[in-house]
Amino acid sequence: MFKKTSLALAVAGFTLAGNAIAAPSVNISGFVDLGLEHFSGDETGLIFKGFNSPQGNNDDRNLAMNNPVVSRFIVSGTEEHANGWTTGYHIEQEVNALDDGGASFNTRQGYISLSKDKHNITVGSQWSPLFEYSAWNAMKTEGHGYGAYYYTACELPGSLTCGLRNDSTINYTYGGGGYSTDPITFTVAAHIGEDDRVNNESGITGVTVGGAASFGQVTVNAAYVQSIVSEAEGTNVAAPSLASVGAKFRANDQLELGFNYQTVDKDNAADEKRNSMSIGGMYNVSPDLSIHAGFGLGDDDDDSEVESNVYAQVIQSVSDTFHIRLELEQVSAKTYKDVNDDGIETLESGDDTVVAVYLRQSF
C-alpha cells in the first residue's frame, strides 16, 4: 500500500570479504495510519477495538482515535554476491503515533534473508506463514475484519497466537510464497523459543508448514501449525495444533474470491476441537477505488460459537502515497464470559460492531 524510496547508499564497509558485487542498498519507507473508531457491543473478545488509543475504547466510551494497523518506520535492503546468493535485511519498527507518554517504538519485524533462484531463507521476527497461506484467501482488511480467524488462530500459544507475526523464526520458502501465484510454492518454519509458558522447556516450540499450487485463475493452499512441548518435571502442557485449507479464484483483473477453513485441536483433557470458516472477495472498482467484503463463522466442542462475522473495507486512493479507508466489522458470538457464584464461567451471547475511518500517508 505504499511505495519504497531507494536511497541506494554505497557503504563499502558492508561488503562480505570482497564477495559482494555491490554494497547493500538502503531503502527507507513507512507510513502514518490514524483513524477515528466507533465501537458498540458486548465485548465478545473477537474485535480488537481501541488499539493504541491512549485510553482504549469500549461500549461506554464508543469513540476513540486509534491505530490498529500501527504506523511504522522501515529500513530494508539487499546485497548481491558473486556466488549467486543475495542477502537482505528488514527492520520494521511500529510507532505509537497517538500516546506521547507511551512506548514510542516496538519491533514489528526484524530479519535477515538469504535467497538464490527460487530458494529463500529468512531468520528473525516476521509474518506468520499461516496468515499468508490461510487468512489472506478471504480476509484482506487492514485493521479490523478477522473475528472468525482470531477465533481459531488465537488458540495457539506464544507468538503463534492469532497467526499474525512470529517473534523468532527460521523460514525456508521455495517459490514466491503464499501471496504469489507461482505454480508450486511452500514454506517450512521452525519457531525458536516462541512459547511464553514457563513450563515448556523446548527450544523449538512450534513448526509451521504451508503450501500452495496455482492452476490458471485458481490457487489452492493449505497450512499446518504444530506447537511443540518439552514439559518441565511434574507439569502437563498442552500442545495445540491448527490445520487450514483454502483457495482463491481470480475471476479477472478486478475481482478475486476466496475462502479458508481452519480447525484447531486444543490438546486438552476433553479432546475439544474448534473450527472456523470465512469467505470473501476483493473488487477493484477503478485503479483508485477498491472494495473488500466477507463473512465468517465458527464453532467449538465447548459450545461456544461465532454465529456470524461480517466485515468490509473500502479504500479510496487520493494519490500513490495517500488513501482514505473505511472499515466495518460485526460479530455475533457465544463466548464464556460471566462467572457465577461458584466461580464457573458461563456462556453468554453477544454482539459487537466497529466502524472506523482512517487516513494513511506513506513515504
Long-range contacts (C-beta under 8 A, 24 or more apart in sequence): 1-31, 1-142, 1-323, 1-360, 1-362, 2-29, 2-30, 2-31, 2-321, 2-360, 2-362, 2-363, 3-29, 3-320, 3-321, 3-362, 4-28, 4-29, 4-76, 5-29, 5-363, 14-79, 15-79, 16-79, 16-81, 16-87, 19-81, 19-82, 19-83, 20-79, 20-80, 20-81, 20-82, 21-80, 21-81, 21-82, 22-79, 22-80, 23-79, 24-77, 24-78, 24-79, 24-87, 24-88, 24-89, 25-77, 25-78, 25-79, 26-75, 26-77, 27-74, 27-75, 27-76, 27-77, 28-73, 28-74, 28-75, 28-363, 29-74, 29-76, 29-362, 29-363, 30-71, 30-72, 30-73, 30-74, 30-95, 30-362, 30-363, 31-71, 31-72, 31-360, 31-361, 31-362, 31-363, 32-71, 32-95, 32-97, 32-360, 32-361, 33-67, 33-69, 33-70, 33-71, 33-142, 33-358, 33-359, 33-360, 34-65, 34-66, 34-67, 34-71, 34-97, 34-98, 34-358, 34-359, 35-65, 35-66, 35-67, 35-68, 35-143, 35-325, 35-327, 35-356, 35-357, 35-358, 35-359, 36-63, 36-64, 36-65, 36-66, 36-356, 36-357, 37-63, 37-64, 37-65, 37-66, 37-68, 37-354, 37-355, 37-356, 38-62, 38-63, 38-354, 38-355, 38-356, 39-63, 39-64, 39-352, 39-353, 39-354, 40-352, 40-353, 41-331, 41-350, 41-351, 41-352, 41-353, 41-354, 42-348, 42-349, 42-350, 42-351, 42-352, 43-337, 43-350, 43-352, 44-147, 44-331, 44-333, 44-335, 44-350, 44-351, 44-352, 45-335, 45-337, 46-147, 46-148, 46-150, 46-151, 46-306, 46-309, 46-331, 46-333, 46-335, 46-352, 47-144, 47-147, 47-329, 47-331, 47-352, 47-354, 48-144, 48-150, 49-352, 49-354, 51-143, 52-96, 52-97, 52-98, 52-99, 53-98, 53-99, 54-98, 54-99, 54-101, 54-102, 65-98, 66-98, 66-356, 67-96, 67-97, 67-98, 68-142, 68-143, 68-144, 68-356, 69-142, 69-143, 69-358, 69-360, 70-94, 70-95, 70-96, 70-108, 71-95, 71-96, 71-97, 72-108, 73-105, 78-113, 84-116, 84-117, 85-114, 85-115, 85-116, 86-113, 86-114, 86-115, 86-116, 87-112, 87-113, 87-114, 87-115, 88-112, 88-113, 88-114, 88-115, 89-113, 90-124, 90-126, 108-165, 109-165, 118-174, 118-175, 119-172, 119-173, 119-174, 120-171, 120-172, 120-173, 120-174, 120-177, 121-170, 121-171, 121-172, 121-173, 122-169, 122-170, 122-171, 122-173, 123-169, 123-170, 123-171, 124-168, 124-169, 125-165, 125-166, 125-167, 125-168, 125-169, 126-165, 126-166, 126-169, 126-171, 127-164, 127-165, 127-166, 128-160, 128-163, 128-164, 128-165, 128-166, 128-189, 128-208, 129-171, 129-177, 129-178, 129-187, 129-189, 129-208, 129-209, 129-210, 129-223, 130-163, 130-208, 130-210, 130-223, 130-225, 130-242, 130-244, 131-163, 131-164, 131-178, 132-177, 132-178, 132-179, 132-187, 132-210, 133-178, 133-187, 133-210, 133-211, 133-212, 133-221, 133-222, 133-223, 133-244, 133-246, 134-163, 134-210, 134-221, 134-223, 134-244, 134-246, 134-260, 134-262, 135-163, 135-260, 135-278, 136-178, 136-179, 136-258, 137-221, 137-246, 137-247, 137-248, 137-258, 137-259, 137-260, 137-278, 137-280, 138-246, 138-258, 138-259, 138-260, 138-278, 138-279, 138-280, 138-294, 138-296, 139-260, 139-278, 139-280, 139-294, 139-296, 139-311, 140-280, 140-282, 140-292, 140-313, 141-292, 141-311, 141-312, 141-313, 141-327, 141-329, 142-313, 142-325, 142-327, 142-358, 143-327, 143-356, 143-358, 144-311, 144-327, 144-328, 144-329, 144-354, 144-356, 145-294, 145-311, 145-312, 145-313, 145-327, 145-329, 146-311, 147-296, 147-306, 147-309, 147-311, 147-329, 147-331, 147-333, 148-276, 148-277, 148-278, 148-296, 148-297, 148-298, 148-306, 148-309, 149-260, 149-262, 149-276, 149-278, 149-296, 151-274, 151-276, 151-298, 151-306, 151-309, 151-333, 152-242, 152-262, 152-263, 152-264, 152-274, 152-275, 152-276, 152-298, 153-242, 153-262, 155-240, 155-242, 155-264, 155-266, 155-274, 156-206, 156-225, 156-227, 156-240, 156-242, 156-264, 157-195, 157-196, 157-197, 157-200, 157-205, 157-227, 157-238, 157-240, 158-191, 158-194, 158-195, 158-196, 158-197, 158-205, 158-206, 158-227, 159-191, 159-194, 159-196, 160-191, 160-194, 160-195, 160-205, 160-206, 160-208, 160-225, 160-227, 163-225, 163-242, 166-191, 166-194, 166-208, 167-191, 167-194, 168-192, 168-193, 168-194, 169-194, 178-210, 178-212, 178-221, 178-223, 180-212, 181-214, 181-219, 181-250, 182-212, 182-214, 183-213, 183-214, 183-215, 184-211, 184-212, 184-213, 185-211, 185-212, 186-210, 186-211, 186-212, 187-211, 195-227, 195-229, 197-237, 198-232, 199-231, 199-232, 199-235, 199-237, 200-229, 200-230, 200-231, 200-232, 200-237, 201-230, 201-231, 201-232, 202-228, 202-229, 202-230, 203-230, 204-228, 205-229, 217-249, 217-250, 217-251, 218-247, 218-248, 218-249, 218-250, 219-247, 219-248, 219-250, 220-245, 220-246, 220-247, 221-245, 221-246, 221-247, 221-248, 222-246, 227-267, 238-266, 238-267, 238-268, 239-267, 240-264, 240-265, 240-266, 240-267, 241-265, 241-267, 253-284, 254-283, 254-284, 254-285, 255-281, 255-282, 255-283, 255-284, 256-281, 256-282, 257-281, 270-301, 270-302, 271-301, 272-300, 272-301, 272-302, 273-300, 273-301, 274-298, 274-299, 274-300, 274-301, 275-299, 275-300, 276-306, 278-309, 280-311, 287-317, 288-316, 288-317, 288-318, 289-314, 289-315, 289-316, 289-317, 290-314, 290-315, 302-336, 303-334, 303-347, 304-333, 304-334, 304-335, 304-336, 304-347, 305-333, 305-334, 306-331, 306-332, 306-333, 307-332, 307-333, 307-334, 307-349, 308-332, 321-361, 321-362, 321-363, 322-359, 322-360, 322-361, 322-362, 323-359, 323-360, 324-357, 324-358, 324-359, 325-357, 325-358, 325-359, 325-360, 326-355, 326-356, 326-357, 326-358, 327-354, 327-355, 327-356, 327-357, 327-358, 328-353, 328-354, 328-355, 328-356, 329-353, 329-354, 330-354
